[in-house]
Amino acid sequence: MFIGGALFADGAAYRQILAAPIAPDTVTLKVDGKTAYYQNSVKVDSVTERIIYLRAIQFMASKNFQQNYGYQEEGKLIFTTAQDLNVTVDPYTVQFSLTLDIKNHSYRYTITNVLFFRPTDNGSRRETLYDIHLKESDNESRRIAKYATKLVASFEKYLDSLLAELYAGIEQKSPVYSKF
């Protein structure tokens, strides 16, 4: 398979490249006061703002995100979701909002309102991203700090993958086949 100047033996290699995190979308935790969030801007020169808007809606719908707000003239989309994850730690559910601000052939994503729901013997425990962030540097309990670090790393791995797929979905660089 010949794609973008590179030859791939099969579609699996191409899908692996798409699944790999893309440098502009690497998530970095930001803490402002008592709020923790993720935010970054991504340049997409190959498509217009209108197309970014439409493809973002299509992509998020395919991932079962609920659209809470959308105004194309303003270039703003807000989605919410709850995802069951268990990448490197015990199973947990995470709920969050993802806001896209679109303009000048780019979009800025902001991930806020992050809540972790972890199973306990009595139901589930609800903690914010900020709470978990504080536990990462817990000097009294290394076990709690280690678990908090694993939880954040697991969520960030999920976000890296999600945002790389979002970027690929917006770009929609179709594969070009050399054989018919």
MDAnalysis code that builds the backbone (N, CA, C; Angstrom):
import MDAnalysis as mda
import numpy as np

u = mda.Universe.empty(540, n_residues=180, atom_resindex=np.repeat(np.arange(180), 3), trajectory=True)
u.add_TopologyAttr("name", ["N", "CA", "C"] * 180)
u.add_TopologyAttr("resid", np.arange(1, 181))
u.add_TopologyAttr("resname", ["MET", "PHE", "ILE", "GLY", "GLY", "ALA", "LEU", "PHE", "ALA", "ASP", "GLY", "ALA", "ALA", "TYR", "ARG", "GLN", "ILE", "LEU", "ALA", "ALA", "PRO", "ILE", "ALA", "PRO", "ASP", "THR", "VAL", "THR", "LEU", "LYS", "VAL", "ASP", "GLY", "LYS", "THR", "ALA", "TYR", "TYR", "GLN", "ASN", "SER", "VAL", "LYS", "VAL", "ASP", "SER", "VAL", "THR", "GLU", "ARG", "ILE", "ILE", "TYR", "LEU", "ARG", "ALA", "ILE", "GLN", "PHE", "MET", "ALA", "SER", "LYS", "ASN", "PHE", "GLN", "GLN", "ASN", "TYR", "GLY", "TYR", "GLN", "GLU", "GLU", "GLY", "LYS", "LEU", "ILE", "PHE", "THR", "THR", "ALA", "GLN", "ASP", "LEU", "ASN", "VAL", "THR", "VAL", "ASP", "PRO", "TYR", "THR", "VAL", "GLN", "PHE", "SER", "LEU", "THR", "LEU", "ASP", "ILE", "LYS", "ASN", "HIS", "SER", "TYR", "ARG", "TYR", "THR", "ILE", "THR", "ASN", "VAL", "LEU", "PHE", "PHE", "ARG", "PRO", "THR", "ASP", "ASN", "GLY", "SER", "ARG", "ARG", "GLU", "THR", "LEU", "TYR", "ASP", "ILE", "HIS", "LEU", "LYS", "GLU", "SER", "ASP", "ASN", "GLU", "SER", "ARG", "ARG", "ILE", "ALA", "LYS", "TYR", "ALA", "THR", "LYS", "LEU", "VAL", "ALA", "SER", "PHE", "GLU", "LYS", "TYR", "LEU", "ASP", "SER", "LEU", "LEU", "ALA", "GLU", "LEU", "TYR", "ALA", "GLY", "ILE", "GLU", "GLN", "LYS", "SER", "PRO", "VAL", "TYR", "SER", "LYS", "PHE"])
u.atoms.positions = np.array([
    [0.849, -1.155, 0.000],
    [0.000, 0.000, 0.000],
    [0.908, 1.235, 0.000],
    [0.645, 2.188, -0.858],
    [1.434, 3.408, -0.988],
    [0.613, 4.564, -0.430],
    [1.103, 5.197, 0.647],
    [0.361, 6.265, 1.306],
    [1.303, 7.419, 1.603],
    [0.957, 8.581, 1.094],
    [1.705, 9.790, 1.413],
    [3.196, 9.677, 1.188],
    [3.617, 9.038, 0.124],
    [5.029, 8.937, -0.185],
    [5.716, 7.762, 0.491],
    [4.965, 6.950, 1.249],
    [5.558, 5.803, 1.929],
    [4.850, 4.528, 1.476],
    [5.588, 3.458, 1.449],
    [5.055, 2.167, 1.043],
    [4.827, 1.312, 2.281],
    [3.589, 0.808, 2.444],
    [3.244, -0.042, 3.571],
    [2.856, -1.412, 3.034],
    [3.353, -2.454, 3.692],
    [3.068, -3.815, 3.251],
    [1.590, -4.141, 3.403],
    [0.966, -3.617, 4.460],
    [-0.456, -3.869, 4.652],
    [-1.082, -2.713, 5.418],
    [-2.372, -2.770, 5.596],
    [-3.080, -1.706, 6.297],
    [-2.757, -1.650, 7.775],
    [-2.266, -2.756, 8.357],
    [-1.961, -2.777, 9.786],
    [-0.866, -1.770, 10.140],
    [0.160, -1.674, 9.304],
    [1.240, -0.712, 9.563],
    [0.710, 0.712, 9.494],
    [-0.174, 0.974, 8.544],
    [-0.764, 2.304, 8.405],
    [-1.637, 2.629, 9.623],
    [-2.453, 1.666, 10.083],
    [-3.294, 1.883, 11.261],
    [-2.442, 2.102, 12.506],
    [-1.293, 1.434, 12.585],
    [-0.408, 1.604, 13.728],
    [0.141, 3.032, 13.758],
    [0.462, 3.578, 12.606],
    [0.949, 4.959, 12.538],
    [-0.154, 5.918, 12.954],
    [-1.399, 5.663, 12.493],
    [-2.511, 6.525, 12.871],
    [-2.778, 6.464, 14.373],
    [-2.580, 5.304, 14.971],
    [-2.857, 5.138, 16.392],
    [-1.764, 5.752, 17.267],
    [-0.586, 5.964, 16.707],
    [0.514, 6.536, 17.482],
    [0.213, 7.998, 17.807],
    [0.574, 8.440, 19.002],
    [0.345, 9.838, 19.355],
    [1.086, 10.775, 18.412],
    [0.439, 11.851, 18.057],
    [1.016, 12.853, 17.167],
    [1.553, 13.979, 18.052],
    [2.751, 14.440, 17.774],
    [3.434, 15.406, 18.634],
    [2.575, 16.601, 19.037],
    [1.822, 17.267, 18.123],
    [1.051, 18.426, 18.571],
    [-0.039, 18.077, 19.570],
    [-0.452, 16.807, 19.620],
    [-1.556, 16.417, 20.474],
    [-1.107, 15.758, 21.770],
    [0.173, 15.808, 22.078],
    [0.630, 15.213, 23.320],
    [0.018, 15.988, 24.482],
    [-0.669, 15.272, 25.346],
    [-1.382, 15.941, 26.428],
    [-0.433, 16.296, 27.560],
    [-0.647, 17.465, 28.124],
    [0.135, 17.939, 29.253],
    [-0.826, 18.514, 30.279],
    [-0.726, 18.028, 31.494],
    [-1.589, 18.504, 32.566],
    [-1.224, 19.936, 32.926],
    [-2.252, 20.764, 33.062],
    [-2.068, 22.142, 33.505],
    [-2.875, 22.319, 34.780],
    [-2.289, 22.996, 35.739],
    [-2.969, 23.261, 37.005],
    [-3.029, 24.761, 37.197],
    [-4.256, 25.265, 37.416],
    [-4.481, 26.693, 37.613],
    [-5.320, 26.851, 38.872],
    [-4.680, 27.282, 39.936],
    [-5.405, 27.367, 41.208],
    [-5.776, 25.974, 41.675],
    [-7.079, 25.721, 41.813],
    [-7.550, 24.397, 42.224],
    [-8.224, 23.675, 41.066],
    [-7.831, 24.009, 39.860],
    [-8.387, 23.388, 38.662],
    [-7.264, 22.721, 37.883],
    [-7.509, 21.489, 37.457],
    [-6.557, 20.756, 36.624],
    [-7.251, 20.450, 35.298],
    [-6.538, 20.646, 34.186],
    [-7.114, 20.438, 32.864],
    [-5.999, 20.175, 31.859],
    [-6.410, 19.810, 30.643],
    [-5.481, 19.613, 29.534],
    [-5.896, 20.569, 28.419],
    [-4.898, 21.169, 27.759],
    [-5.210, 22.086, 26.667],
    [-4.030, 22.155, 25.716],
    [-4.341, 22.209, 24.419],
    [-3.310, 22.355, 23.407],
    [-3.964, 22.818, 22.120],
    [-3.184, 23.427, 21.254],
    [-3.660, 23.859, 19.934],
    [-3.010, 22.998, 18.866],
    [-3.786, 22.710, 17.824],
    [-3.318, 21.863, 16.736],
    [-3.602, 22.568, 15.411],
    [-2.585, 22.715, 14.597],
    [-2.703, 23.352, 13.283],
    [-3.092, 22.302, 12.255],
    [-4.101, 22.618, 11.430],
    [-4.568, 21.712, 10.377],
    [-4.706, 22.542, 9.102],
    [-3.604, 22.717, 8.380],
    [-3.605, 23.571, 7.191],
    [-4.403, 23.011, 6.025],
    [-4.591, 21.693, 5.995],
    [-5.171, 21.053, 4.815],
    [-6.687, 21.180, 4.710],
    [-7.378, 21.640, 5.770],
    [-8.839, 21.738, 5.726],
    [-9.315, 23.074, 6.294],
    [-10.527, 23.459, 5.896],
    [-11.106, 24.720, 6.356],
    [-11.735, 24.550, 7.736],
    [-12.077, 25.668, 8.359],
    [-12.711, 25.629, 9.668],
    [-14.043, 24.883, 9.603],
    [-14.798, 25.089, 8.540],
    [-16.097, 24.423, 8.362],
    [-15.921, 22.906, 8.338],
    [-14.911, 22.437, 7.612],
    [-14.659, 21.000, 7.507],
    [-14.159, 20.455, 8.850],
    [-13.297, 21.197, 9.541],
    [-12.837, 20.776, 10.864],
    [-14.047, 20.576, 11.776],
    [-14.959, 21.542, 11.761],
    [-16.165, 21.506, 12.587],
    [-16.986, 20.247, 12.288],
    [-17.270, 20.003, 11.023],
    [-18.107, 18.866, 10.623],
    [-17.431, 17.524, 10.921],
    [-16.146, 17.421, 10.618],
    [-15.437, 16.163, 10.862],
    [-15.266, 15.887, 12.347],
    [-15.104, 16.930, 13.140],
    [-15.009, 16.743, 14.591],
    [-16.321, 16.193, 15.140],
    [-17.443, 16.714, 14.666],
    [-18.749, 16.205, 15.096],
    [-18.904, 14.744, 14.701],
    [-18.527, 14.415, 13.467],
    [-18.638, 13.029, 13.000],
    [-17.759, 12.102, 13.836],
    [-16.529, 12.526, 14.086],
    [-15.615, 11.688, 14.849],
    [-16.128, 11.461, 16.268],
    [-16.543, 12.530, 16.934],
    [-16.994, 12.406, 18.317],
    [-18.260, 11.550, 18.405],
    [-19.128, 11.651, 17.419],
    [-20.325, 10.802, 17.398],
    [-19.933, 9.337, 17.264],
    [-18.905, 9.055, 16.467],
    [-18.454, 7.666, 16.299],
    [-17.856, 7.107, 17.585],
    [-17.404, 7.974, 18.476],
    [-16.825, 7.560, 19.760],
    [-17.843, 7.640, 20.902],
    [-19.107, 7.883, 20.576],
    [-20.204, 7.975, 21.554],
    [-20.045, 9.119, 22.543],
    [-19.505, 10.229, 22.083],
    [-19.461, 11.442, 22.893],
    [-20.776, 12.185, 22.665],
    [-21.302, 12.784, 23.714],
    [-22.533, 13.547, 23.590],
    [-22.187, 14.997, 23.284],
    [-22.788, 15.543, 22.228],
    [-22.559, 16.948, 21.897],
    [-23.489, 17.793, 22.747],
    [-22.925, 18.665, 23.574],
    [-23.719, 19.528, 24.444],
    [-23.897, 20.918, 23.859],
    [-22.972, 21.320, 22.999],
    [-23.037, 22.663, 22.426],
    [-22.326, 22.647, 21.092],
    [-22.879, 23.367, 20.143],
    [-22.232, 23.513, 18.850],
    [-22.738, 24.742, 18.146],
    [-21.818, 25.614, 17.786],
    [-22.182, 26.829, 17.066],
    [-21.094, 27.078, 16.035],
    [-21.402, 26.738, 14.779],
    [-20.388, 26.771, 13.730],
    [-19.838, 28.166, 13.490],
    [-20.696, 29.192, 13.511],
    [-20.225, 30.552, 13.257],
    [-19.227, 31.006, 14.314],
    [-19.403, 30.517, 15.529],
    [-18.489, 30.842, 16.624],
    [-17.270, 29.918, 16.623],
    [-17.396, 28.768, 15.954],
    [-16.310, 27.795, 15.912],
    [-16.087, 27.099, 17.232],
    [-17.182, 26.733, 17.893],
    [-17.063, 26.125, 19.221],
    [-17.933, 24.879, 19.306],
    [-17.349, 23.820, 19.877],
    [-18.042, 22.566, 20.131],
    [-17.722, 22.114, 21.546],
    [-18.724, 21.597, 22.244],
    [-18.500, 21.043, 23.572],
    [-19.127, 19.655, 23.605],
    [-18.321, 18.674, 24.053],
    [-18.761, 17.290, 24.156],
    [-18.533, 16.803, 25.584],
    [-19.337, 15.835, 26.005],
    [-19.106, 15.165, 27.281],
    [-19.173, 13.660, 27.055],
    [-18.541, 12.930, 27.964],
    [-18.545, 11.480, 27.871],
    [-18.211, 10.875, 29.225],
    [-18.538, 9.616, 29.341],
    [-18.089, 8.791, 30.463],
    [-17.534, 7.522, 29.835],
    [-16.303, 7.173, 30.173],
    [-15.629, 6.028, 29.584],
    [-15.168, 5.076, 30.679],
    [-15.366, 3.797, 30.456],
    [-14.822, 2.772, 31.352],
    [-13.433, 2.420, 30.856],
    [-12.439, 2.594, 31.716],
    [-11.049, 2.342, 31.329],
    [-10.395, 1.402, 32.334],
    [-9.386, 0.697, 31.888],
    [-8.581, -0.153, 32.779],
    [-7.248, -0.463, 32.117],
    [-6.576, 0.553, 31.668],
    [-5.358, 0.373, 30.898],
    [-4.224, -0.187, 31.752],
    [-3.834, 0.498, 32.815],
    [-2.699, 0.036, 33.620],
    [-3.036, -0.094, 35.101],
    [-4.267, 0.169, 35.452],
    [-4.678, 0.080, 36.862],
    [-5.984, -0.685, 36.942],
    [-6.536, -0.766, 38.141],
    [-7.833, -1.406, 38.303],
    [-8.868, -0.670, 37.447],
    [-9.935, -1.347, 37.068],
    [-10.958, -0.688, 36.246],
    [-11.505, 0.564, 36.933],
    [-11.772, 1.571, 36.146],
    [-12.360, 2.810, 36.651],
    [-13.163, 3.456, 35.532],
    [-14.002, 4.385, 35.916],
    [-14.772, 5.164, 34.954],
    [-14.302, 6.602, 35.060],
    [-14.168, 7.239, 33.924],
    [-13.786, 8.645, 33.910],
    [-14.836, 9.417, 33.114],
    [-15.202, 10.552, 33.648],
    [-16.172, 11.432, 33.001],
    [-15.471, 12.761, 32.760],
    [-15.656, 13.349, 31.569],
    [-15.001, 14.622, 31.285],
    [-15.689, 15.364, 30.157],
    [-15.336, 16.632, 30.014],
    [-15.815, 17.471, 28.923],
    [-14.656, 17.776, 27.997],
    [-14.936, 17.826, 26.712],
    [-13.927, 18.184, 25.720],
    [-14.492, 19.340, 24.897],
    [-13.794, 20.459, 24.929],
    [-14.210, 21.653, 24.186],
    [-13.255, 21.861, 23.020],
    [-13.804, 22.125, 21.845],
    [-13.002, 22.454, 20.670],
    [-13.312, 23.878, 20.252],
    [-12.285, 24.702, 20.154],
    [-12.393, 26.056, 19.615],
    [-11.672, 26.049, 18.282],
    [-12.402, 26.395, 17.213],
    [-11.878, 26.249, 15.859],
    [-11.750, 27.625, 15.203],
    [-10.535, 27.919, 14.681],
    [-10.338, 29.130, 13.875],
    [-8.956, 29.093, 13.236],
    [-8.802, 29.817, 12.160],
    [-7.526, 29.958, 11.452],
    [-6.861, 28.628, 11.118],
    [-7.609, 27.716, 10.529],
    [-7.090, 26.395, 10.134],
    [-6.464, 25.641, 11.301],
    [-7.036, 25.810, 12.489],
    [-6.539, 25.087, 13.658],
    [-7.682, 24.887, 14.651],
    [-7.435, 24.045, 15.617],
    [-8.390, 23.877, 16.707],
    [-7.617, 23.773, 18.014],
    [-8.268, 24.242, 19.050],
    [-7.706, 24.116, 20.397],
    [-8.645, 23.218, 21.182],
    [-8.094, 22.165, 21.776],
    [-8.919, 21.315, 22.622],
    [-8.632, 21.656, 24.078],
    [-9.680, 21.571, 24.883],
    [-9.562, 21.755, 26.320],
    [-10.355, 20.636, 26.977],
    [-9.698, 19.884, 27.844],
    [-10.345, 18.778, 28.542],
    [-10.485, 19.192, 30.003],
    [-11.735, 19.347, 30.442],
    [-12.019, 19.844, 31.782],
    [-13.040, 18.949, 32.474],
    [-13.377, 19.313, 33.697],
    [-14.396, 18.616, 34.483],
    [-14.129, 17.117, 34.555],
    [-12.871, 16.763, 34.757],
    [-12.482, 15.358, 34.786],
    [-12.795, 14.776, 36.168],
    [-13.621, 13.724, 36.168],
    [-13.983, 13.024, 37.392],
    [-13.668, 11.549, 37.231],
    [-12.996, 10.996, 38.219],
    [-12.691, 9.565, 38.237],
    [-13.645, 8.887, 39.217],
    [-14.208, 7.778, 38.793],
    [-15.063, 6.969, 39.648],
    [-14.387, 5.612, 39.792],
    [-13.896, 5.340, 41.004],
    [-13.173, 4.092, 41.253],
    [-14.008, 3.199, 42.149],
    [-14.100, 1.908, 41.795],
    [-14.906, 0.996, 42.611],
    [-14.302, 0.796, 44.004],
    [-15.189, 0.748, 44.989],
    [-14.793, 0.446, 46.362],
    [-15.740, -0.640, 46.892],
    [-15.522, -1.072, 48.108],
    [-16.394, -2.084, 48.706],
    [-17.813, -1.551, 48.916],
    [-17.945, -0.244, 49.078],
    [-19.245, 0.374, 49.373],
    [-19.866, 1.076, 48.170],
    [-19.413, 0.831, 46.973],
    [-19.931, 1.514, 45.787],
    [-18.787, 2.021, 44.944],
    [-18.743, 3.333, 44.748],
    [-17.623, 3.903, 44.007],
    [-17.194, 5.215, 44.650],
    [-15.927, 5.523, 44.464],
    [-15.349, 6.739, 45.025],
    [-15.163, 7.742, 43.895],
    [-15.594, 8.964, 44.108],
    [-15.519, 10.025, 43.103],
    [-14.405, 10.990, 43.490],
    [-13.475, 11.210, 42.523],
    [-12.372, 12.143, 42.768],
    [-12.127, 12.971, 41.507],
    [-11.775, 14.221, 41.700],
    [-11.471, 15.090, 40.566],
    [-10.026, 14.871, 40.109],
    [-9.727, 15.341, 38.909],
    [-8.358, 15.272, 38.406],
    [-7.418, 16.041, 39.325],
    [-7.873, 17.174, 39.837],
    [-7.050, 17.961, 40.750],
    [-6.732, 17.173, 42.018],
    [-7.739, 16.475, 42.576],
    [-7.514, 15.650, 43.769],
    [-6.469, 14.568, 43.501],
    [-6.598, 13.906, 42.371],
    [-5.650, 12.853, 42.001],
    [-4.257, 13.454, 41.812],
    [-4.197, 14.629, 41.178],
    [-2.921, 15.318, 40.979],
    [-2.238, 15.590, 42.333],
    [-2.998, 16.020, 43.320],
    [-2.427, 16.274, 44.649],
    [-1.907, 14.988, 45.280],
    [-2.601, 13.880, 45.042],
    [-2.177, 12.599, 45.625],
    [-0.894, 12.079, 44.983],
    [-0.589, 12.528, 43.756],
    [0.647, 12.083, 43.102],
    [1.877, 12.491, 43.904],
    [1.772, 13.588, 44.616],
    [2.917, 14.056, 45.401],
    [2.699, 13.838, 46.896],
    [1.858, 12.859, 47.242],
    [1.576, 12.542, 48.641],
    [2.834, 11.994, 49.305],
    [3.365, 12.738, 50.252],
    [4.597, 12.334, 50.936],
    [4.350, 11.345, 52.071],
    [3.094, 11.220, 52.513],
    [2.795, 10.348, 53.638],
    [2.576, 8.902, 53.203],
    [2.065, 8.702, 52.000],
    [1.786, 7.336, 51.539],
    [2.304, 7.142, 50.119],
    [3.366, 6.399, 50.010],
    [3.934, 6.133, 48.680],
    [2.979, 5.289, 47.845],
    [2.196, 4.418, 48.492],
    [1.242, 3.566, 47.789],
    [0.167, 4.418, 47.115],
    [-0.355, 5.411, 47.837],
    [-1.374, 6.300, 47.275],
    [-0.774, 7.120, 46.143],
    [0.433, 7.639, 46.332],
    [1.095, 8.434, 45.291],
    [1.335, 7.596, 44.038],
    [1.772, 6.360, 44.231],
    [2.038, 5.472, 43.088],
    [0.750, 5.167, 42.335],
    [-0.329, 4.877, 43.069],
    [-1.608, 4.585, 42.422],
    [-2.126, 5.811, 41.660],
    [-2.023, 6.985, 42.258],
    [-2.477, 8.218, 41.602],
    [-1.680, 8.464, 40.324],
    [-0.382, 8.231, 40.364],
    [0.461, 8.404, 39.177],
    [0.042, 7.437, 38.075],
    [-0.245, 6.191, 38.440],
    [-0.691, 5.201, 37.448],
    [-2.044, 5.589, 36.851],
    [-2.929, 6.093, 37.685],
    [-4.262, 6.487, 37.220],
    [-4.173, 7.632, 36.214],
    [-3.386, 8.643, 36.528],
    [-3.214, 9.779, 35.615],
    [-2.522, 9.327, 34.327],
    [-1.504, 8.489, 34.444],
    [-0.807, 7.984, 33.253],
    [-1.753, 7.178, 32.364],
    [-2.610, 6.387, 32.968],
    [-3.584, 5.596, 32.221],
    [-4.549, 6.507, 31.464],
    [-5.048, 7.527, 32.128],
    [-5.970, 8.471, 31.490],
    [-5.275, 9.241, 30.378],
    [-4.043, 9.666, 30.612],
    [-3.304, 10.406, 29.587],
    [-2.995, 9.526, 28.371],
    [-2.754, 8.253, 28.590],
    [-2.548, 7.330, 27.470],
    [-3.817, 7.243, 26.629],
    [-4.957, 7.146, 27.290],
    [-6.241, 7.144, 26.592],
    [-6.423, 8.449, 25.802],
    [-6.122, 9.589, 26.438],
    [-6.272, 10.881, 25.759],
    [-5.334, 10.995, 24.562],
    [-4.085, 10.540, 24.707],
    [-3.142, 10.564, 23.575],
    [-3.735, 9.841, 22.381],
    [-4.265, 8.668, 22.624],
    [-4.859, 7.864, 21.551],
    [-6.085, 8.556, 20.963],
    [-6.968, 9.039, 21.822],
    [-8.187, 9.719, 21.372],
    [-7.861, 10.942, 20.527],
    [-6.926, 11.759, 20.988],
    [-6.599, 12.997, 20.278],
    [-5.848, 12.731, 18.978],
    [-5.051, 11.670, 18.931],
    [-4.396, 11.283, 17.681],
    [-5.444, 10.830, 16.668],
    [-6.433, 10.072, 17.129],
    [-7.509, 9.632, 16.244],
    [-8.359, 10.816, 15.787],
    [-8.599, 11.775, 16.675],
    [-9.341, 12.981, 16.304],
    [-8.607, 13.732, 15.199],
    [-7.307, 13.900, 15.373],
    [-6.497, 14.588, 14.365],
    [-6.579, 13.859, 13.022],
    [-6.431, 12.531, 13.048],
    [-6.516, 11.738, 11.818],
    [-7.912, 11.837, 11.213],
    [-8.941, 11.861, 12.050],
    [-10.308, 11.984, 11.561],
    [-10.573, 13.332, 10.917],
    [-9.965, 14.368, 11.439],
    [-10.130, 15.707, 10.852],
    [-9.340, 15.824, 9.556],
    [-8.128, 15.315, 9.561],
    [-7.291, 15.359, 8.351],
    [-7.854, 14.481, 7.241],
    [-8.362, 13.312, 7.601],
    [-8.915, 12.320, 6.665],
    [-8.045, 12.142, 5.431],
    [-6.803, 11.820, 5.669],
    [-5.901, 11.535, 4.552],
    [-6.175, 10.127, 4.092],
    [-6.924, 10.027, 3.016],
    [-7.352, 8.718, 2.509],
    [-6.173, 7.932, 1.980],
    [-6.174, 6.620, 2.231],
    [-5.111, 5.793, 1.663],
    [-5.236, 5.720, 0.144],
    [-4.103, 5.753, -0.517],
    [-4.048, 5.622, -1.979],
    [-3.434, 4.263, -2.273],
    [-4.188, 3.451, -2.971],
    [-3.725, 2.094, -3.264],
    [-2.979, 2.059, -4.586],
    [-1.850, 1.323, -4.599],
    [-1.042, 1.239, -5.816],
    [-1.545, 0.139, -6.756],
    [-2.276, -0.855, -6.227],
    [-2.813, -1.928, -7.060],
    [-4.324, -1.837, -7.097],
    [-4.906, -2.090, -8.237],
    [-6.369, -2.037, -8.369],
    [-6.935, -3.400, -8.588],
])
